[in-house]
């Protein structure tokens, strides 16, 4: 009789049983009271998107997408969304590091306030920005009188509004990545004489680069689709503040086919973002 290797037996015990001949979980049928609501929910989420594809003016789509108004809105959306993402990276990554790596009184409250734009109605965010950075706002009046800077109803105002709603997505993503990262590498760098900033720049930042990239993509997509805060704080002026979502809203009143065409562009961008984040969200655990 062959002696049993204790290490193999221990491994089998830790893994929940013998490695050979282990029974796989049986595929069980889905209860009908769960299957029907699940299919109904799936249909509810997919039907509007399918209807958009069905009603799309495929024959005139190239003409719709090559009009001057569409290209102006698309160019402005891409520029503003990219600028808002850059602002979010510059301000959001240090904020995420502060929340993940330091202890200070009221950190939980600060984290709640940082995530507040996620649940705040965008129109309310636009009103808040208007009263903060408008010409008569708490801060805006000083910007106007001291530096002659006016943010509302300008392209810069679009970037500010998009940054306000998009930055929390990046902060949450980077903070989660920082909490999961091994801090021993940073500690080793500091014991070798590196400052905390050098350790962050040379050690921590390369470690959390995938989380930063995912947060930046989410922030960019959120900025690209922003509507409420933008139209409230920056207005809807073609070539200056009219982004793609605002162009869709305006076209829906006068030219529904153009609105569908613009919506298809934003739908394609959303699908591309999900495809880019498939390793983060779309893999089975």
C-alpha positions in Angstrom: 0.0 0.0 0.0 1.4 3.4 -1.1 2.0 5.7 1.9 0.0 8.9 1.8 2.0 12.1 1.5 1.0 14.4 4.4 1.6 17.5 2.4 -0.8 16.3 -0.3 -3.3 15.3 2.4 -3.0 18.8 4.0 -3.5 20.4 0.6 -6.5 18.3 -0.1 -7.9 19.3 3.3 -7.3 23.0 2.7 -8.9 22.8 -0.7 -12.0 21.2 0.6 -11.4 17.6 -0.3 -9.4 15.3 -2.6 -8.2 16.9 -5.7 -9.0 13.8 -7.9 -12.6 13.0 -8.5 -13.9 16.1 -6.9 -17.5 16.7 -7.8 -18.3 19.9 -9.7 -21.3 22.0 -8.6 -24.4 20.7 -10.3 -26.2 23.0 -12.7 -29.6 23.6 -11.2 -32.6 25.1 -12.8 -33.6 28.7 -12.2 -36.8 29.0 -10.2 -39.6 30.5 -12.4 -40.4 33.3 -9.8 -36.8 34.5 -10.3 -36.4 33.8 -14.0 -39.4 35.9 -15.1 -38.5 39.1 -13.3 -34.8 38.7 -14.3 -35.8 38.4 -18.0 -38.2 41.3 -17.6 -35.4 43.4 -16.1 -33.0 42.5 -18.9 -35.6 43.4 -21.5 -36.3 46.7 -19.7 -32.7 47.6 -19.9 -32.0 46.4 -23.4 -35.2 47.4 -25.3 -34.5 51.2 -25.3 -31.0 50.6 -26.8 -32.4 48.1 -29.3 -35.1 50.6 -30.3 -32.4 53.2 -30.8 -30.7 50.9 -33.2 -33.9 50.0 -35.0 -35.0 53.6 -35.5 -31.6 54.9 -36.5 -31.5 56.6 -39.9 -28.8 54.3 -41.3 -29.3 55.7 -44.9 -28.7 59.3 -43.9 -26.3 58.6 -41.0 -23.1 59.7 -42.7 -24.8 62.9 -43.7 -26.1 63.5 -40.2 -22.7 62.8 -38.6 -20.7 65.0 -41.0 -22.7 68.2 -40.5 -20.9 71.2 -39.1 -23.0 71.4 -35.9 -22.2 67.7 -35.1 -18.5 68.1 -35.6 -18.5 71.3 -33.5 -20.3 69.5 -30.6 -18.2 66.4 -31.0 -14.9 68.4 -31.0 -16.0 70.5 -28.0 -17.1 67.4 -26.1 -13.8 65.6 -26.7 -11.7 68.6 -25.7 -13.7 69.4 -22.6 -13.9 65.8 -21.5 -10.2 65.3 -21.9 -9.5 68.6 -20.1 -11.9 67.6 -17.2 -10.1 64.3 -17.0 -6.7 66.0 -16.7 -8.1 68.3 -14.0 -9.4 65.2 -12.2 -6.1 63.5 -12.4 -4.1 66.5 -11.1 -6.5 67.0 -8.1 -8.1 63.6 -7.7 -5.1 61.4 -7.4 -3.6 63.4 -4.4 -7.0 63.5 -2.8 -7.4 59.7 -3.2 -3.9 59.3 -1.6 -4.9 61.5 1.3 -8.1 59.5 2.0 -6.3 56.2 1.7 -3.0 56.8 3.3 -3.5 59.4 6.1 -5.5 59.5 9.3 -7.1 62.8 10.2 -10.3 63.9 12.1 -13.4 63.8 10.0 -11.9 61.6 7.2 -15.2 59.8 6.9 -17.1 63.0 6.4 -14.6 64.2 3.8 -15.0 60.9 1.9 -18.8 61.3 2.0 -18.5 64.9 0.7 -16.2 63.8 -2.1 -18.6 61.1 -3.2 -21.6 63.5 -2.9 -21.6 64.5 -6.6 -22.2 60.9 -7.5 -25.7 61.0 -6.0 -26.4 64.7 -6.3 -28.7 65.7 -9.2 -26.5 67.2 -11.9 -28.8 70.3 -12.1 -28.3 70.9 -8.4 -24.5 70.7 -9.0 -24.8 73.3 -11.7 -26.8 75.6 -9.5 -24.2 75.1 -6.7 -21.4 76.0 -9.1 -23.3 79.0 -10.3 -23.6 80.4 -6.8 -20.0 79.5 -6.0 -18.2 80.6 -9.2 -20.7 82.9 -10.9 -20.0 86.6 -11.2 -21.9 87.2 -8.0 -20.9 83.9 -6.4 -19.0 83.4 -3.2 -15.7 82.9 -5.1 -16.6 84.1 -8.5 -17.1 87.7 -7.5 -13.4 87.8 -6.4 -12.3 86.1 -9.6 -14.1 88.6 -11.6 -13.1 91.7 -9.7 -9.4 90.8 -9.1 -8.5 88.8 -12.2 -11.3 89.5 -14.7 -12.0 85.7 -14.9 -15.6 84.8 -15.7 -16.4 81.0 -15.8 -20.1 80.7 -16.3 -21.3 80.3 -20.0 -17.8 79.8 -21.3 -15.9 76.7 -22.5 -13.9 76.8 -19.3 -17.1 76.6 -17.4 -17.9 73.4 -19.3 -14.6 71.9 -18.1 -15.4 73.0 -14.5 -18.9 71.5 -14.6 -17.6 68.2 -16.1 -14.7 68.0 -13.6 -17.1 68.5 -10.7 -19.3 65.5 -11.6 -16.5 63.3 -13.0 -13.7 63.6 -10.4 -15.4 61.4 -7.7 -15.3 58.5 -10.1 -11.5 58.8 -10.3 -11.1 59.4 -6.6 -13.1 56.3 -5.7 -11.2 54.1 -8.2 -7.7 55.3 -7.1 -8.5 55.2 -3.4 -9.7 51.5 -3.7 -6.5 50.7 -5.6 -4.3 52.4 -3.0 -6.0 50.5 -0.2 -5.4 47.2 -2.0 -1.7 48.0 -2.8 1.0 46.7 -0.6 2.5 49.5 1.5 5.7 47.6 2.3 7.2 48.9 -0.9 6.6 52.5 0.1 8.0 51.7 3.6 11.1 50.1 2.1 11.7 53.2 -0.1 11.4 55.6 2.8 13.8 53.5 4.9 16.3 53.8 2.0 16.2 57.6 2.3 13.4 58.5 -0.2 10.9 61.1 0.8 7.2 60.3 0.9 6.7 62.2 -2.3 9.5 60.4 -4.0 8.2 57.1 -2.8 4.8 58.0 -4.1 6.1 59.1 -7.5 8.7 56.3 -8.1 7.0 53.3 -6.2 3.3 53.9 -5.5 2.2 55.5 -8.7 3.6 52.7 -11.0 1.8 50.1 -8.7 -1.5 51.8 -8.9 -1.3 52.8 -12.6 -4.0 50.4 -13.7 -6.4 51.8 -11.1 -5.6 55.3 -12.1 -6.1 54.4 -15.8 -9.5 52.9 -15.0 -10.6 55.9 -13.0 -9.5 58.2 -15.7 -11.5 56.3 -18.3 -14.6 56.4 -16.0 -14.1 60.1 -15.4 -13.7 60.8 -19.1 -16.8 58.9 -20.0 -18.8 60.6 -17.3 -17.5 64.0 -18.4 -18.4 63.2 -22.0 -22.0 62.4 -21.1 -22.6 65.3 -18.6 -25.7 67.3 -19.3 -27.4 68.8 -16.2 -24.5 70.7 -14.6 -23.2 71.8 -18.0 -26.4 73.4 -19.3 -27.1 75.0 -15.9 -23.6 76.5 -15.3 -22.3 76.9 -18.9 -25.4 77.2 -21.0 -26.0 75.8 -24.5 -24.2 78.0 -27.0 -23.2 76.3 -30.3 -19.4 76.2 -30.8 -18.8 77.5 -27.2 -20.6 75.3 -24.7 -22.8 73.0 -26.7 -21.5 69.5 -26.1 -22.8 66.3 -27.5 -25.5 65.6 -24.9 -26.8 69.2 -25.3 -26.8 68.9 -29.0 -28.9 65.7 -28.7 -31.4 67.5 -26.5 -31.6 70.4 -29.0 -31.8 68.2 -32.0 -34.6 66.1 -30.5 -36.9 69.1 -30.6 -36.2 70.0 -34.3 -34.6 67.0 -36.0 -35.2 63.6 -34.3 -33.0 61.8 -36.9 -30.0 63.9 -35.9 -30.7 63.3 -32.3 -30.7 59.5 -32.9 -27.4 59.8 -34.9 -25.8 61.8 -32.0 -27.1 59.3 -29.5 -25.5 56.4 -31.5 -22.1 58.2 -31.2 -22.5 58.4 -27.4 -23.7 54.8 -27.3 -20.6 53.7 -29.2 -18.4 55.6 -26.8 -20.1 54.0 -23.8 -19.7 50.5 -25.3 -16.0 51.2 -26.0 -15.5 52.3 -22.3 -17.1 49.1 -21.1 -15.0 47.0 -23.4 -11.9 48.8 -22.2 -12.8 48.0 -18.6 -13.9 44.4 -19.2 -11.0 43.0 -17.2 -12.2 45.1 -14.2 -16.0 44.7 -14.3 -16.9 42.1 -16.9 -15.0 39.0 -15.8 -16.6 36.3 -13.7 -15.3 36.0 -10.1 
